[in-house]
Amino acid sequence: MSGVWVFKNGVVRLVENGAECSSGRRKVLVHVPTNEVITSYAELEGKLSSLGWERYYDDPDLLQFHKRSTVHLISLPKDFNRFKSMHMYDIVVKNRNMFEVRDM
């Protein structure tokens, strides 16, 4: 894969021939220990709860989780259909070795 890496608004993207590089594949969040694809917030909340994350009810427009032993906060859109790869990577970074993002 060739192209130029562009840093914009705190995000790095590969740009090829003047367009953003995209595999055209949908990304999914996978719980690594069980190899399960997360398909709902109910599933995700169960996995996060088992890792010590608690629901945080400060913002009615977001689904948020906080871990008492850290300063981390996971903020997700209320609608699971708006759950994008940037949200998935946020979960992966804050839960090393427990989740990963894969192409579907």
C-alpha positions in Angstrom: 0.0 0.0 0.0 1.4 3.4 -1.0 0.3 6.8 -0.2 0.8 9.7 2.2 0.0 9.7 5.9 -2.0 12.8 6.8 -2.4 14.1 10.4 -5.7 16.0 10.7 -7.8 16.8 13.8 -5.7 14.5 15.9 -6.2 11.5 13.6 -3.7 9.9 11.2 -5.1 8.6 7.9 -3.5 7.1 4.8 -4.4 9.1 1.7 -3.9 7.5 -1.8 -4.3 9.4 -5.0 -6.1 12.3 -3.3 -8.6 10.1 -1.5 -8.7 8.4 1.9 -7.7 4.8 1.8 -10.5 2.5 2.7 -10.7 -1.3 2.5 -14.5 -1.1 2.1 -14.9 -3.6 4.9 -16.9 -3.1 8.0 -15.0 -3.1 11.3 -16.1 -5.2 14.2 -15.1 -5.2 17.9 -14.0 -8.6 19.1 -13.6 -9.7 22.7 -10.3 -11.6 22.5 -10.6 -14.1 25.4 -13.9 -15.5 24.0 -13.4 -14.5 20.3 -16.9 -13.1 20.3 -17.9 -10.2 18.0 -19.7 -7.5 20.0 -23.1 -7.0 18.3 -24.9 -4.9 21.0 -24.3 -2.6 23.8 -25.7 -5.2 26.2 -22.9 -7.5 25.3 -20.3 -4.8 25.5 -21.6 -3.6 28.9 -21.3 -7.2 30.2 -17.7 -7.5 29.0 -16.7 -4.1 30.3 -18.4 -4.7 33.7 -16.4 -7.9 34.1 -13.2 -5.8 33.6 -14.2 -3.3 36.3 -15.9 -0.6 34.2 -19.1 1.0 35.6 -21.9 2.8 33.8 -21.6 6.6 34.1 -24.9 8.5 33.8 -23.7 12.1 33.5 -24.7 12.7 29.9 -28.1 11.5 28.6 -27.0 11.6 25.0 -24.1 9.2 25.5 -23.5 5.7 26.9 -20.5 6.2 29.1 -18.3 3.9 31.2 -15.8 4.8 33.9 -13.2 2.6 35.7 -12.6 3.7 39.3 -8.9 2.8 39.3 -8.2 5.0 36.3 -9.0 8.4 34.9 -10.4 6.8 31.7 -13.9 7.4 30.4 -15.4 5.6 27.4 -18.0 7.6 25.6 -20.2 6.0 23.0 -23.2 7.2 21.0 -26.6 6.0 22.4 -27.5 4.3 19.1 -25.4 1.1 18.5 -25.8 1.8 14.7 -23.6 4.9 15.2 -20.9 2.8 16.9 -17.9 3.4 14.7 -14.3 2.2 14.5 -13.0 5.2 16.4 -15.1 4.1 19.4 -13.9 0.6 19.0 -10.2 1.7 19.0 -10.9 3.8 22.1 -12.1 0.6 23.9 -9.1 -1.4 22.6 -6.6 1.2 23.9 -8.2 1.4 27.3 -8.5 -2.4 27.6 -5.2 -3.8 26.2 -5.3 -7.5 25.2 -9.0 -7.8 25.9 -10.5 -6.4 22.7 -9.4 -5.9 19.1 -10.8 -4.4 16.0 -11.1 -6.6 12.9 -12.3 -6.3 9.3 -15.5 -8.2 8.8 
